[in-house]
Amino acid sequence: MMANNLKVMRQALAQGEPFWTLTDSDIHIWVASLEMAHQFLDEPFTLLAPDERARAERFYFERDRNRFIAGRCLLRMIIGGYLGMDPSQIEFAYREAGKPVLKSGPQGKKLEFNLSHSNDLALYIFSRNHEVGIDVEYIHPMPDTDDFAEKFFSSHETELINSLRGEERDAAFFKLWTCKEALLKANGSGLTMPLSHMEISLNSDGSAALSSVGGNREQALRWHLQAFDPAPGYQAAFAVEGYKGQAISFCHINVE
Ligand SMILES: CC(C)(COP(=O)(O)OP(=O)(O)OC[C@H]1O[C@@H](n2cnc3c(N)ncnc32)[C@H](O)[C@@H]1OP(=O)(O)O)[C@@H](O)C(=O)NCCC(=O)NCCS
């Protein structure tokens, strides 16, 4: 069971011992409100590394700055809970297209992770040994869905979007979009790889599935893809490479 209360997390971190267990058979997903976390955390800036502080200072709007700071603090606190590390001592490295990874865990312990934020919501995904990616989007009416779909979606996906109207259309658009981004973030390429490379199908029960990668159906079998609603008004998806039926747990962070 994951402690999901920020006060409890903070107290447990002070002990310096791991307090969450993530085995090979687990995938953990964390959901948090960034405003809530920023209001609760004392001097969150002090947990950040110099490069993160510099990045925070470059934000023009205070709200965006606070959200970035809270997002990185929560990431550090959660990782600290898995590894038994002081959150401020965690070091990140960045792959070529920007995917953050752990520079080093204690005793070479592996931990794969990814994060995403949109509006007030932050999502995190963790696995011991599998590449993971996550994406969240705040659902809003998209006046230019047609242009987007034609540019970034496959012909099947575009057809699907064009067959829908209003809220249904927005919901389908964001479901496809988050699925694609989650996959691209899992393999670390981000938007450097065309979104149309991954063909997603939406099933009548609301679930999504990866049909092919670059036209290859075999390649799609390497991935577990799951769309979900993390909070009202948001759409999210996560992807796990080489998924072998691990237990997927969701945890909503609170301060109550
Ligand atoms: C990764 C990417 C898809 C993020 O899209 P987004 O919807 O704007 O942002 P999200 O909230 O979903 O994700 C942001 C997080 O993804 C992570 N991330 C960045 N690049 C990533 C990548 N290539 N793969 C996986 N995760 C990545 C970051 O940790 C970031 O969190 P942070 O703001 O705390 O640093 C997009 O930035 C991208 O494609 N980047 C790679 C290529 C690129 O454009 N580089 C810039 C050169 S001009």
The ligand as an ORCA input file, in Angstrom:
! r2SCAN-3c Opt
* xyz 0 1
  C       8.461     15.041    -24.203
  C       7.391     15.897    -24.783
  C       6.490     15.013    -25.646
  C       6.632     16.536    -23.611
  O       5.395     17.012    -23.996
  P       4.375     17.879    -23.118
  O       3.007     17.334    -23.355
  O       4.623     19.297    -23.419
  O       4.769     17.710    -21.610
  P       4.372     16.657    -20.504
  O       3.804     17.412    -19.380
  O       3.566     15.510    -21.017
  O       5.764     16.022    -20.067
  C       6.731     16.825    -19.487
  C       7.756     15.937    -18.855
  O       8.223     14.976    -19.801
  C       9.591     14.716    -19.535
  N      10.258     14.598    -20.832
  C      10.914     15.541    -21.547
  N      11.390     14.987    -22.690
  C      11.028     13.691    -22.688
  C      11.223     12.610    -23.600
  N      11.882     12.759    -24.734
  N      10.708     11.403    -23.272
  C      10.034     11.224    -22.131
  N       9.810     12.215    -21.221
  C      10.300     13.433    -21.503
  C      10.121     15.839    -18.694
  O      10.553     15.337    -17.474
  C       8.941     16.756    -18.463
  O       8.781     17.107    -17.092
  P       9.421     18.482    -16.521
  O       8.600     19.586    -17.083
  O       9.344     18.380    -15.049
  O      10.828     18.495    -17.034
  C       7.956     17.008    -25.703
  O       8.538     18.013    -24.922
  C       9.019     16.473    -26.655
  O       8.735     15.831    -27.633
  N      10.289     16.711    -26.367
  C      11.401     16.062    -27.080
  C      11.884     16.736    -28.324
  C      11.914     18.201    -28.296
  O      10.986     18.805    -28.740
  N      12.973     18.802    -27.784
  C      13.099     20.215    -27.745
  C      14.073     20.651    -28.791
  S      13.517     22.098    -29.582
*
